[in-house]
Amino acid sequence: MELTRRGFLKLSGAVGASSALGLNFKPVNAYAAELSKSNRIKSSKQYTTICAYCSCGCGLICSVDNLTGKIFNIEGDPENPINEGALCAKGAGFFDLTEANKHRLTKVRYRAPYSDKWEEKDWDWAFSRIARLVKDTRDKDFVTTNAQGRLVNRTESIAHLGSSNIDNEECWLISQSVRAMGLVYIDHQARV
Amino acid sequence: MTNHYIDLKNSDVILIMGSNAAEHHPLAFKWIMRAKDAGARVIHVDPRYTRTSARCDYHVPIRSGTDIAFLGGMIKYIIEGNKFFRDYVVNYTNASFLVNPDFSFEDGLFSGYDAQKRSYNKETWTFQKDGNGIPLKDPTLKHPQCVFQLLKQHYSRYTLDKVSSITGVSKENLLKVYEEYSATGAPDKAGTECYALGWTHHTSGSQNIRTMSIIQLLLGNMGIAGGGINALRGEPNVQGSTDHCILYGNLPGYLKMPTASLATLEQYLTKNTPTSSDPQSANYYQNYPNFFVSWLKSLYGDAATPENGFGYSWLPKLEDGKHYSQLHLFDRMYEGAIKGLFAYGTDPAVSSPNTKKTRKALEKLDWLVCANIFDNETASFWFGPGVDPKQVKTEVFLLPAAATMEKEGSQSNSGRWVQWKYKAVTPPGDAISCGDIQIRMMDAIKALYAKEGGPSAEPILNLKWNYKDIDGNMDVLKVSKQINGYWEADVEVTENGAKKIMNKGGLVPTFGMLRSDGTTSCGNWIMSGSFGADGENKMARRGKEDPTGLGLYPNWSFVWPVNRRIIYNRASCDINGKPYNPKRNILEWKDGKWVGDVPDGPWPPMADKEKGKYPFIMKVDGVASLFGPAMAEGPFPEHYEPLEGPLAKNPLSSQLINPTIELFSSDLDQVANASDKFPYVCTTYSCTEHWCSGALTRWQAWLLEMQPELYVEISEELARELEIANGSKVKVSSARGEAACIAMVTKRFKPFTIEGRTVHQVGLPFNYGWLYPEDGSDSTNFLTPTVGDANTFCPEYKAFMVNVTRR
């Protein structure tokens, strides 16, 4: 969702300008940088999101630069009644979860049996290999009936863990599909 | 949470026990401070003095793992001191119900215990019933076999001396908390409890929470503004992931996973649909078949028909009485029985208990599929400390996932607020969302089964899986609308007395309209109503109106169920529907209808003997359970020592540990109770700057700089005894493993006096792993045991025994 620019940015800009009358130019430069960021925010596209750490559900606003298409600022959403714009240390550092963090994974990595290194692969290769492994394991170990001869239709040798750190719609797709595969060892962070 | 975060501001007394809210839920703590500013008392009961303690009125130190003893003493204080809210207890709980005369409790065990199976036969944990099958009651609460009298008798053993000796809390402190908290038993006072992992991470976790629930019911604190039992949950969508049940025992919406003995749909529905003979009990779960059949329709689509039992036979069936939790999963993996693992957005090589066992188990996998935004110790286990990659057979995939702001969807907070998020940018490089990963992987698996066939191919081929947009990407609205539910046929319904046709393909407006004949499909009944029939996405609402002034914000997001902000809210009113506390009026029966929050059902209040209903509509008897026979350990919580503790004998009975916990017995499951080798009680926790295993936060320079490495907090007294200096290098060890760390000598821990002798407690954060930062600390869970709660199998991370030595 796109939001209009918020009033408090105007206010902080005005405060910055009047303080610039002092003789120490360090703050002037800092305020200038802040003003320039404010201007970027004015012309940016803004999207609301929800924090990805604890379960308070604090609102955040991501500002996306029109020219680069990248997020350049994330801050608390003052409209959200839960956090009223405030954030904790982790929430305030949310920008470091974006692609600006050099540690983000950007390629499919594969490690072959007994290998000592990762290799880069493409998605098609990975999905077709994973599907092969799932089918071979499931077909080999599938339990149709239990010791009492009752129909149980389950796959005991494949397990699924996670996640409480993805969206509801993703959770639901996982929940549905692991049942279709017959999995019973299914769990996630709600337990641990 | 029965209530929600903003509602904490409406409380008169806030007991924070099992949580360090200021450091782990800082924005929740803001609402606690709002209450304090308005005059509320805020109490912190915790083994360690934290920043939460610093902002509370006072802090009460307690030995880890003794919460039931502490709270049991409060139940005794409330009952014997006549501090309970009599009207509420008589009308809204099962206090007056007469219990089976064969039910008993003796020396730590309830009737029906089977020592070999470590479980109970619950046939005596029942109520006496009249000829119509309605429980017999004594509203005077004087009958010796009524729940209230049995409760009183049970907790009469929890004397101040006994409780103080077990918990290490002074009698003065016990009385101070008991007196202040039980003052909320007045009709116009609200007390709330905030807990977190400090209560769930125990072999007695669910009974900790139940003991507090009993207190809240005795004081009339459930269903009211500023009241309730409030879990401050630790992950951003842990409420949603639990609601959608990525869990072995439940299906979406907490429907029960079928077991082998329930061979047919009919047998399954009979077993899981409760019946009540009491015309005043709404017994809302009588609608179970509507929810379950509609879910089967969402799973198998048109392939689910009345003729094939809507595909019930295709579902996997659990073995009766067997569990499949994360503890069991890694135990079986260590045995070599699990060959393939999916691990999305999770780092069990750090976060699972008994790290040595967990990491050895991973080496036995044939294949492992991880999806994350950063690398972690699970995906990279094959080159971890002490592991030779050339000896590890596992084929490993590490799939790059989208971060939260790179995808659209909804997320549910602990207060059940389902808020909508928007996609700000596309993910970097080849990264895609976990939803896209699951869709494309399942497409590939379905294609293989279509081509080659295989055992039980039907559930895979018949899985309804049409959730892509025209570009082949996940269409999040298609998914969320299926979760909400559709009409699968043209159906005539009666709404407000008028007949109306609901058209096939339209959205179901509420779960009250779901049907068991296959004419509706619904992916998760509790989320039904998240879309309006007109297609409005209620999760995306941003209305700021607050008509009650109590912070309900009914037009901000969607709250399940049916946008009800405070559950059990009918219990905030007397039996005539008048609010017990007119100053905090969330609901009132006025001129023949409910006004305020969305009520727990439309029926009149219970004084209307003809049409009225009891307030706890999800309970079969319509009232809340002081006597709770669903629990594994017994209907009343009882104190047992942790699996590992400082005592060789339980001061309350001959049962040292919880008699119903499952004991794991691999060669890596060593236990050392009351051992000289491991003399100190240990607990674990997080910090503000890291999150869980640190799998996200350790990769962030700003946060890592604030909290760079593992430390152990030890008291000044223990440090003197062990000649350990603040900042020196030490080793913490348990029967299972070791953690190298830095000593933090602090006033925050103080020695306890337990059963007449000094017992020291220490604590460590659990946010570190070997992969990053390089040359940093490793997992604290090398120390923790593979054991969990008897009901939930939440692991015991909070009370076990260690030694601390210099290195």
Interface residues (C-beta under 8 A of the other chain):
Chain A: M1 K45 Y47 T48 T49 I50 C51 A52 Y53 C54 S55 C56 G57 C58 G59 L60 C62 V64 G69 K70 I71 I74 E79 P81 I82 N83 A86 L87 C88 A89 K90 G91 G93 F94 D96 L97 T98 E99 N101 H103 R104 L105 T106 K107 V108 R109 Y110 R111 A112 P113 Y114 S115 D116 W118 D122 W123 A126 F127 S128 R129 I130 A131 R132 L133 V134 K135 T137 R138 D139 D141 F142 T144 N146 Q148 R150 L151 V152 N153 R154 T155 E156 S157 I158 A159 H160 L161 G162 S163 S164 N165 I166 D167 N168 E169 E170 C171 W172 L173 I174 S175 Q176 S177 V178 R179 A180 M181 G182 L183 V184 Y185 I186 D187 H188 Q189 A190 R191 V192
Chain B: Y5 I6 H24 H25 P26 L27 A28 K30 L232 R233 G234 E235 P236 N237 V238 Q239 G240 S241 T242 D243 H244 C245 I246 L247 Y248 L251 P252 M257 A260 S261 A263 S298 L299 S313 W314 L315 P316 K317 L318 E319 Y324 S325 Q326 H328 L329 R332 M333 A337 I338 K339 G340 L341 F342 A343 Y344 G345 T346 P348 S351 S352 P353 D366 W367 V369 N372 I373 F374 D375 A379 W382 F383 P389 K390 Q391 V392 K393 T394 E395 V396 F397 L398 L399 P400 A401 A403 T404 M405 K407 G409 S410 Q411 S412 N413 S414 G415 W417 V418 Q419 K421 Y422 K423 A424 V425 P427 P428 G429 D430 A431 I432 S433 C434 G435 Q438 I439 R440 M441 M442 D443 A444 I445 A447 L448 Y449 E452 G454 P455 S456 P459 I460 N462 L463 K464 W465 Y467 M474 V476 V479 S480 I483 G523 N524 M527 A540 R542 K544 D546 G551 Y553 W556 T688 E689 H690 W691 C692 L696 T697 W699 Q700 A701 W702 L703 M706 Y772 T792 F793 C794 P795
